[in-house]
């Protein structure tokens, strides 16, 4: 079998060759294997795009037409009030525009065994969540006579989160150069030291105290352990892929974020491209629509092919077009034409838009051929 399939190495993709190997019974004659490979090759050749096919327009139509039927804006997680995920058309626009700041960043954190079976799942989820000091404060009093702040702490909650007194003192003293902190029983006492003991400084410290970062992963504001089929995963609001992947109980091969830019910076452009395909496909599937994945792949390739994410906007891939007329046809035409005329830019008229503008045959389909006769 192997000697027969060797001849098809350059003609068929590796995936199809592997499938032939898997599905062909052992001990089949080489003439039979050749027949199967020929049939697969014929099917593969007929399913490829014809040279000169307008793949861009076909993809634009295939995504645009079902896009007009998308309705839902957000997807709400049961039981967590603040946890929404942008879905539907707003999410597709967010991805295709290549927006750096997305409306609802989130992660799906997969866990290694035995934690994915539910062991210490709540404890793990809480340890990931970013905690600020205000979550552990009962009340804050300012003593003007003594010029100090008395903070009543919830010691039971601190113990549950495994936060030590020394950690709190350390972060509080970082707030201001001229303050000292100490903890007696359940009270955190903050005093000003030195000569400049003014009330204003005290009030500033009081306001800053509440938003001090204490523990967890920065950027993860909500956590929700959920069961998916036969394992537990943690869904988060907010994302910090770099720090999450460093945790020893996290399965780094399956954990994903919905922030494409973050994936690009942590895992590279190929991972960002795949994440983009998955995210668009997820939205389309949730809406109950059916679009061939090759259209989505083409759009993702166009966005990522420069080695960094460039959205389909005038500042993104449109600004990279070599043709000045193609750039001018999108937005702000006068600016493009003036800039091009100032530097003497030449347009080779190689693409579709500029030929449509000039009423010439476009280089697709039969127009891709040029005939010269002696």
C-alpha positions in Angstrom: 0.0 0.0 0.0 2.8 2.4 1.0 4.6 2.1 -2.3 1.4 2.8 -4.2 0.5 5.9 -2.1 4.0 7.3 -2.4 3.1 8.2 -6.0 0.3 10.4 -4.7 2.4 12.3 -2.2 2.5 15.5 -4.2 -1.0 15.2 -5.6 -3.0 14.7 -2.5 -3.0 16.4 0.9 -1.4 14.5 3.8 -4.8 14.4 5.6 -6.5 12.5 2.7 -3.6 10.1 2.4 -4.0 9.3 6.1 -7.7 8.7 5.7 -7.1 6.3 2.8 -4.6 4.4 5.1 -7.1 4.3 8.0 -10.1 3.2 6.0 -8.5 0.7 3.6 -8.6 -2.9 5.0 -5.2 -4.7 5.5 -3.9 -7.0 2.8 -5.6 -5.1 -0.1 -3.9 -5.5 -3.5 -1.9 -2.5 -4.9 -4.2 -2.3 -8.0 -7.2 -1.9 -5.6 -5.3 0.8 -3.6 -4.5 2.6 -6.8 -8.1 2.6 -7.8 -9.2 4.1 -4.5 -6.4 6.7 -4.7 -7.4 7.6 -8.2 -11.1 8.0 -7.2 -10.0 10.3 -4.2 -7.8 12.3 -6.5 -10.6 12.9 -9.0 -13.0 14.0 -6.3 -10.3 16.2 -4.8 -9.5 17.8 -8.2 -13.1 18.5 -8.9 -13.7 20.2 -5.5 -10.8 22.6 -5.9 -11.5 26.2 -7.0 -11.2 26.9 -10.7 -8.4 29.4 -11.7 -10.0 32.8 -12.1 -12.8 32.1 -9.6 -13.9 35.3 -7.7 -13.4 33.7 -4.3 -13.4 37.1 -2.5 -16.9 38.0 -3.8 -18.3 34.5 -3.1 -17.0 34.7 0.5 -18.3 38.2 1.0 -21.8 37.1 -0.2 -21.7 33.9 1.8 -20.9 35.8 5.0 -22.9 38.9 4.3 -26.2 37.3 3.4 -26.6 35.2 6.6 -25.1 38.1 8.5 -28.2 40.2 7.8 -30.3 37.5 9.5 -28.4 37.6 12.8 -30.4 39.0 15.7 -29.1 38.1 19.1 -26.6 40.6 20.7 -25.5 39.0 24.0 -25.5 35.5 25.5 -26.2 35.4 29.2 -24.8 32.9 31.6 -27.4 31.5 34.1 -26.8 32.4 37.7 -24.2 35.1 37.1 -25.6 38.6 36.8 -22.6 40.4 35.3 -21.5 37.6 32.9 -22.6 38.4 29.3 -20.9 37.3 26.1 -21.3 39.3 22.9 -22.8 37.1 20.2 -24.4 37.5 16.9 -23.6 40.3 14.4 -21.8 42.6 17.0 -19.3 39.8 17.7 -18.7 39.2 14.0 -18.1 42.9 13.4 -15.8 43.0 16.4 -13.6 40.2 14.9 -13.6 41.4 11.3 -12.9 45.0 12.2 -9.9 43.7 14.2 -10.9 45.7 17.3 -8.2 45.7 20.1 -10.8 46.4 22.9 -13.6 43.9 22.8 -16.9 44.3 24.7 -16.9 41.1 26.7 -13.4 39.4 27.0 -13.7 35.9 28.4 -11.7 32.6 28.7 -12.6 29.0 28.9 -10.1 27.4 31.2 -9.6 23.6 30.9 -8.1 21.8 33.8 -5.8 18.8 34.2 -6.8 15.6 35.9 -8.1 15.2 38.7 -9.3 18.8 38.8 -11.3 18.4 35.6 -13.4 15.8 37.4 -14.5 18.4 40.0 -11.8 18.1 42.6 -11.4 21.5 44.5 -13.1 23.2 41.6 -14.6 26.0 43.6 -11.4 26.6 45.5 -9.4 26.7 42.2 -12.0 29.1 40.6 -11.8 31.5 43.5 -7.9 31.4 43.5 -8.0 32.5 39.8 -10.4 35.4 40.4 -8.7 38.8 40.9 -9.4 40.0 44.4 -9.3 43.6 45.7 -9.0 44.6 49.3 -12.6 46.1 49.3 -14.0 42.5 49.1 -12.5 41.8 52.6 -13.3 45.1 54.2 -16.3 45.5 56.6 -15.9 49.3 57.3 -13.3 52.1 57.1 -13.0 54.8 59.8 -10.8 57.9 59.8 -9.6 59.1 63.2 -8.9 62.8 62.7 -7.5 63.3 66.2 -4.9 60.5 65.9 -4.5 61.1 62.1 -4.9 57.4 61.2 -7.3 55.0 59.4 -8.9 52.1 61.1 -10.0 49.3 58.6 -12.2 46.5 59.9 -11.3 43.3 58.0 -13.4 40.2 57.4 -10.9 37.7 58.9 -13.0 34.6 58.0 -13.1 35.6 54.3 -9.3 36.3 54.4 -8.6 32.9 55.9 -10.8 31.2 53.2 -8.8 33.0 50.5 -5.5 32.1 52.2 -4.3 35.7 52.4 -1.7 36.4 55.1 -1.5 39.6 57.3 2.0 40.3 56.0 0.8 40.4 52.4 -1.9 43.0 53.2 0.6 45.2 55.2 3.1 45.0 52.3 0.6 46.2 49.6 -0.9 48.9 51.8 2.6 50.4 52.6 3.3 50.5 48.9 0.4 53.0 48.5 2.3 55.9 50.1 5.9 56.5 51.1 4.9 58.1 54.4 2.5 55.6 55.9 2.9 52.5 58.1 0.4 49.7 58.6 -0.1 47.0 61.2 -2.8 44.5 62.0 -4.3 43.9 65.4 -6.9 41.1 65.6 -9.3 42.0 62.8 -8.3 45.7 62.5 -5.8 47.2 60.0 -4.4 50.4 61.4 -2.8 52.8 58.9 -0.8 55.7 60.3 1.0 58.6 58.6 4.7 59.1 59.6 7.0 62.0 59.5 6.1 65.7 59.7 3.6 66.1 56.8 0.6 64.5 58.6 -2.2 66.2 56.7 -5.8 65.1 56.4 -5.8 65.3 52.6 -3.2 62.5 52.4 -5.3 60.4 54.7 -8.4 60.8 52.5 -6.4 59.9 49.4 -5.1 56.7 51.1 -8.6 55.9 52.2 -9.9 56.0 48.6 -6.9 54.1 47.2 -7.2 51.3 49.8 -10.4 49.7 48.3 -8.9 49.1 44.9 -5.7 47.5 46.1 -5.0 44.2 44.2 -4.5 41.4 46.7 -4.6 38.0 45.0 -5.7 36.0 41.9 -5.0 36.6 38.2 -5.1 40.3 37.2 -7.9 41.0 34.7 -10.2 38.1 35.7 -13.2 39.7 37.3 -15.7 36.8 37.4 -15.3 33.0 37.5 -17.9 30.3 36.8 -17.2 26.6 37.1 -19.4 24.7 34.7 -19.8 21.1 33.6 -19.2 20.4 29.9 -20.0 16.9 28.9 -17.9 14.7 31.3 -15.5 17.4 32.6 -15.5 20.6 34.6 -14.2 23.8 33.0 -14.0 27.4 34.4 -15.5 30.2 32.3 -14.2 33.7 33.2 -15.2 37.3 32.5 -12.0 39.1 31.7 -8.9 37.5 30.2 -5.2 37.1 31.0 -4.0 34.2 28.9 -0.3 34.6 29.7 -0.7 34.2 33.5 -3.4 31.5 33.3 -1.2 29.3 31.1 1.5 29.4 33.7 -0.7 27.7 36.4 0.2 24.1 37.0 -3.4 22.8 37.1 -4.4 24.4 33.8 -4.5 22.3 30.6 -2.5 24.7 28.3 -3.4 22.8 25.1 -7.1 23.4 25.4 -7.5 26.7 27.3 -8.7 29.5 25.0 -9.5 33.2 25.2 -11.8 35.1 22.9 -9.4 38.1 22.6 -7.7 37.6 19.3 -5.0 40.2 19.9 -4.1 38.6 23.2 -3.7 35.1 21.5 -1.5 36.8 18.9 0.8 38.3 21.5 1.0 35.1 23.6 0.8 32.2 21.0 1.6 33.9 17.6 -0.3 34.8 14.4 -1.2 31.2 13.4 -3.0 30.6 16.7 -4.7 34.0 16.3 -5.9 32.9 12.8 -7.3 29.6 14.1 -9.0 31.4 17.0 -10.6 33.8 14.6 -12.0 30.9 12.5 -13.3 29.2 15.7 -14.9 32.4 17.0 -16.7 33.3 13.7 -17.8 29.7 13.3 -19.1 29.5 16.9 -21.3 32.6 16.3 -22.6 31.3 13.0 -23.4 27.9 14.6 -25.1 29.4 17.6 -27.4 31.4 15.2 -28.3 28.1 13.5 -26.8 29.2 10.2 -24.7 27.2 7.8 -21.6 28.7 6.1 -18.9 26.7 4.5 -15.8 27.0 6.7 -13.6 27.8 3.6 -15.2 31.2 3.3 -14.3 31.9 7.0 -10.8 30.6 6.4 -10.3 32.9 3.5 -11.4 36.0 5.4 -9.1 35.0 8.4 -6.2 34.5 6.0 -6.7 38.0 4.5 -6.8 39.5 8.0 -3.7 37.7 9.3 -1.5 37.3 6.1 0.8 40.2 7.0 2.0 38.6 10.1 -0.1 40.8 12.3 -3.9 41.3 12.7 -5.2 43.9 10.3 -9.0 44.4 10.4 -11.1 45.0 7.3 -11.1 48.8 7.7 -9.5 51.8 6.1 -6.7 51.6 8.7 -6.4 47.8 8.3 -6.0 45.8 5.2 -7.4 48.5 2.9 -4.5 50.8 3.8 -2.1 48.0 2.7 -3.5 47.7 -0.8 -0.9 48.5 -3.5 -3.5 50.1 -5.8 -4.3 53.8 -5.0 -7.7 53.5 -6.8 -8.7 50.5 -4.7 -7.8 52.4 -1.5 -9.7 55.5 -2.7 -12.8 53.4 -3.5 -13.2 52.4 0.2 -13.3 55.6 2.2 -11.7 59.1 2.1 -11.0 59.1 -1.7 -9.7 62.7 -2.0 -7.0 62.1 0.6 -5.7 59.0 -1.1 -5.7 60.6 -4.5 -3.8 63.7 -3.3 -1.3 61.7 -1.4 -0.7 59.5 -4.4 -0.3 62.4 -6.8 2.2 64.1 -4.4 4.6 61.2 -4.6 3.9 60.2 -8.2 2.4 56.8 -7.3 1.7 54.4 -10.3 -1.4 52.1 -10.4 -0.8 48.9 -12.3 -4.5 48.1 -12.5 -4.0 44.5 -11.5 -7.1 44.1 -9.3 -10.8 44.1 -9.7 -12.0 47.4 -8.3 -9.8 49.7 -10.3 -10.7 48.0 -13.6 -14.4 48.3 -12.8 -13.8 52.0 -12.2 -12.2 52.4 -15.6 -14.8 50.2 -17.4 -12.2 47.5 -18.4 -12.5 43.7 -18.3 -11.6 42.6 -14.8 -8.9 40.0 -14.2 -11.2 37.1 -13.0 -12.9 34.3 -14.9 -12.3 34.6 -18.6 -10.8 38.1 -18.1 -7.8 36.4 -16.4 -6.4 35.4 -19.9 -4.6 37.7 -22.2 -4.3 36.7 -25.8 -1.5 37.9 -28.0 -1.3 37.1 -31.7 1.6 37.6 -34.1 
